[in-house]
Amino acid sequence: MRVVIVPTGTANIASVRAAFARLDVATAEAASPDDLTGADRVVLPGVGSFGAAAAAIDRLGLRQPLLARIESGAPTLCVCVGMQLLATQSTESPGARGLGVVEEVVTRFDEGVRVPQLGWNQVEPGEGARYVTAGWAYFANSYRMEHAPDGWLASTSVYSGRFVAAIERGSLLALQFHPELSGAWGSNVIARWLSEAA
């Protein structure tokens, strides 16, 4: 199995690669658009700024290959800001373009709660979820997708109200939390995606 990680420049690639290594799965970083085309699995990670991650994807020429991959249903895992990049835009980075896979705008948690949400939070899987089960996940986010996009199965958490913790459709799985930091439960989420996505 060939797993390729997109180097957004806004993620701890080492921790993502270590999570796959614990499952005895080798990974490589994408060096060109062709790396995404031939990959069995692709991971789009990210922390920090929506705008910086979007700019990195464009700088590397990976926007169109990512979109083509997602539209074809090829197995793709998006993590944290990687999930947010599926939206059209984020209020964090006005003017920055997301991938526009879902017609949603990522917004900041409501005033009155501490941001970032940093630590463990319970995840409630949506009915029929293939990859996400009930459990505790590690989050590090100030922005979130508030509403589940049409046509996607959503799992949720609660922080200043209910928000989207994960969405899945076919072989695409997008997680607001960090599975690589979520212990055995997070490893099992990755393992299910590796084994069941096709």
ZIBEL-V543992 format. One line per field, one symbol per residue. ss: DSSP state (H for helix, E for strand, - for the rest). A space follows every 10 residues. Layout:
ss->???
This chain:
ss->--EEEE---- --HHHHHHHH H-----EEE- --HHHHH--- EEEE-----H HHHHHHHHH- --HHHHHHHH HH---EEEE- HHHH----EE ---------- ----EEEE-- ------EEEE EEEE------ ----EEEEEE E-EE------ --EEEEEE-- -EEEEEEEE- -EEEE--EHH H-HHHHHHHH HHHHHH--
